[in-house]
Amino acid sequence: MSPSDSAWDGPSGSPSDESTEYGDAADYSEAADYSEAAGHGEVPRLVRRFGRASRAAHWSTAVLTGICLATAAVLYLGPLATLVGRRQIVSAVHLYAGLALPLPILAAAVSAAYRRDVAALDRFTAGDWAWLRTRPRRRDRSTVGKFNAGQKLYAAFVAGAVLVMLGTGLIMEYGGPGAIPVSYRTGATFVHDSLALGLFVGVCGHLWMASRDPVALVGMRTGMVPLPWALREHPAWLTGPDGGPDGGPGSGAGRGADGGSQA
């Protein structure tokens, strides 16, 4: 099935099948509700952008990151620490949420579709560099695949931040007197705190960008996006060889439940 084929046939817009490679009735209903609320008029055709594993990894990481940032604020800001109290409990929650941060990513790696998403995020092309050098209104979107250059940079930053903060956090927690030199612990504390501030700024920017593109937010929540949006914002994802350079929804038959080819 090509990406231009609709899973919803007939003038009434009723589904020809309750479950297709383009999603189920629940996905369609939520995206359709958004389309009407956004003033798009008629309900557009839908394509699957993210499978279950990618969405689960994203939201699980988001929750754990939010917990880490919230507990860090309580631990480091005096007025919040006084207001909340229970410093030992807050510290324990911060520690275990941080230790759990890599788990959603590792668990999702069993999904072939998730691994393709990671590979697409890791692939930086000449078109991506050109996208970054150009002002937003003048950017050529024709080379944008499943992810644009900004999304790729943010994903790389978060992945690196998780690893570095995990390592420095372990040094801070278990590198007591006699275990490691004091200078190492001091350096780890500086890096951990600085990176936490940078991550907070990055998350705020991520949320701001998401608020400016509600369709992308619906896509991460339901896995489905309108075809016109996909063609406008990520044309190379749909029009490249085999459905797009990043494994777009037009690539071949035999899609699994996670929205990608079955492993």
N, C-alpha and C positions, 0 to 999 in steps of 0.2 A: 504494500500500500504506500503510495506516495504521500508526502506531507500535505499536499493540497486536497487529498481525499478526505471527506468528512465522515466521522463515525455517526453522524446524525443526519438522517435522510428524510426527505419528504417536506412539503411546504409547511407542515405543522411544527417541524423541528423536533419531532419525537425521536427517541433513540431507536436505531435499527437493531441494537443489541444492548443488553444491560451492562455488559462488561466487554470492552475492547482494548486494543493496545493504546487507545487514546483516552483511557480512563473509564470510570464508572459514573452512574447517575449522580452520586453524591458530589464527585469532583465537578461535574458539569453544572450542577445546581449552584454551587458556591461561586464558581467563576462567572456564571451567568448573572447571578445577583450582583457581583461586583461590576460587571460590564454595564448593567442598567444604571447602577448608582453613579458610575463615572460618566454617564451621559453618552455612551457609545452607540446607543440606539439598539439595533438588532443584535442578537446574541451571536458572537463570532464562533468560527470553528476553533477547536481546542487541540493542542498538542501536549504530549507529556514532556515536561522539562526535567523533573527530578523524580527518582524512584524513592521507595520507602526508606532504604538504607541511608541515602544522602540526606533526606529530611530528618530522620531520627538522629543522625550524627550532628547535624547543624543545631537542632533545638536542644539536644542534650548538652552539647558544648556551650551553647548560649546560657543555659540555666546554670551550669557549673561555673562559668566565667562570671556571671552575675553574682553568684554566691561568694566567689573569691573576692571580687571587687567590693561588695557590700561589707563583708567581714573585715577586709583590709582597712576600709574607711573607719570602722568602729575601733579597730586596734590602734590606728595611727592618729586619729583626730580626737583630741581631748574632750571636747564637748559631747561628741557621740559616745565616747567610751564611758563618760559619766552618766549619760542618759540610759544607755543599754545595760551597763554593768556586766556581770558574769563573764569576765575576761577569759577565764580558762575554757569555758564552753565555746565562746566565739573563736578562740584560737584553735581549738580542736576541729570545729566545723571548717575553718579556713584551711587547715592542714589537710583534712581528708577530701575536701572538695578539690584542692589542688592536686593531690595524688590521683584523684579519679579523672582528671582532665583528659589524659590520653586514651582512656578506655573507650569512649564512644567512637573515636577514630579507628582504633584497633579492631573493635567489634564490627564496624561497618565494612572493614577491608575484606570480609568474606564475600561481599557482593561485587560481581563483575561490573555492574553499572556504576557503583561508587568508585571503583578503581579507575574506570574510564574518566569519571569526573575529576579525580585527583590528577590523572595524566594530563587532562585538558588544562587544569589550573597551572600545571608545572611547565606547560609549553608556551614559551614567550617568543613571539615571532617579530619579524621586521615591521609588520603592520601594527603590532602592539606598541613598539617604540614610537612609531609615527603618531599613533593615537595619543600617546602621552605628551608629545611635543606640540600638539595642535590645540588651539583653543576649542572649548566645548562646542561652540556653534559652527565651527569649521571642520569638525572631525569627519573623516571618511569612515562610515560605519560598514562599508561593503566587506571589509576584511574581518569584522568582529565575529568570532565564533561563539561557542556556548557561553564563554565568559569574556568580558572586556579586560583591558589591561589593568584598570583600577581594581577590579575584583581579584585578579590574579595577584597583584601586589599585596592587597589586604590579606588574602589567604596565606601568602608566604610569611607575612609579618606575624599573623596569629600563630601559625605553626611553629615558627622560630621562637616566639615569645613563650609558648607553652613549654617547649623543651628547656629554654634557658631558665625560666622561672621555676620549673620543676627541679632542675639541678641546684640552683642557688637556694631554693627553699629547703632542700634536703640538707645542704651545708649549714644553713641557719638553724635548723631544728636539731640536727644530730651532731653537728660539729662543735661540741662543747670544749671546755678547757682541756688541753692535752690531746684531743682528737686530731685537730688540725691547727696550723699556725693562726694566730689572732688576725694577722693581715689578710689571710684568705677569707676568714669569716666577715671581716669588715668590708672587703671588696665585694663579697657575695651579697651582703646587705645593701650596699649602694646600688649594685646592678639590679637586684630584685625590686627595690623601691622605685628606682628610676623607670624600669621597664613596666612596673605596675601603673605608673602615671601615664606612660605612653600608651599602654593598652587601654586605659580608661578613655583617653582622647580618641584613640582609634575606634573604640566601640561607640562612642558618641557620634563620631562621623558616620559610622556604618548605619546607625539608627536614623540619622538625619537623611542619608541617601535613600534608605528604605522608605521613609515617609514621603519622599518625593516621587517614588515609583510604586504605587500600590499594587500594580499588576505583578511586579517581581515578588512582592510580599505574598500575594495570593499563590504564586507559583511555588514558593518555598513551603507554604502551608498545605496546599492540596496536591502539588506536583504538576498541575495543569496550568497552561497559559494560552491566551487567545493567539491564533495563528498570525493575525495582522501585527500584533505586538512583536512576536518572535521574528517575523520577516523584517520589521523596521529596526529593532534594537540589536538583533543577533543574526543578520542575514546569512553569514557564512556557515552558521550552525545547521541551517536547513538546506542550503544550496550547494554545499561542497560535495565532493565525491562520497558516495555511499551515505548520503543524508547529512553530510557536514563533516568537517575535519575533526570535530569533537564527538562524533557518534550521534548525530542528530536523529530525530524521530522518524526520518524517512528511510533509515538504513535497514533494509532487509526484513525478513519475516522471522518468526521464532522468538518474539520478545517474551521475557520472563515477567513475573509478577512485580519485580522491582523496577520495571520500565526499561530494562536493557536486555540484550541478548542473553539467553540462558547459558550459564557456564557449563 
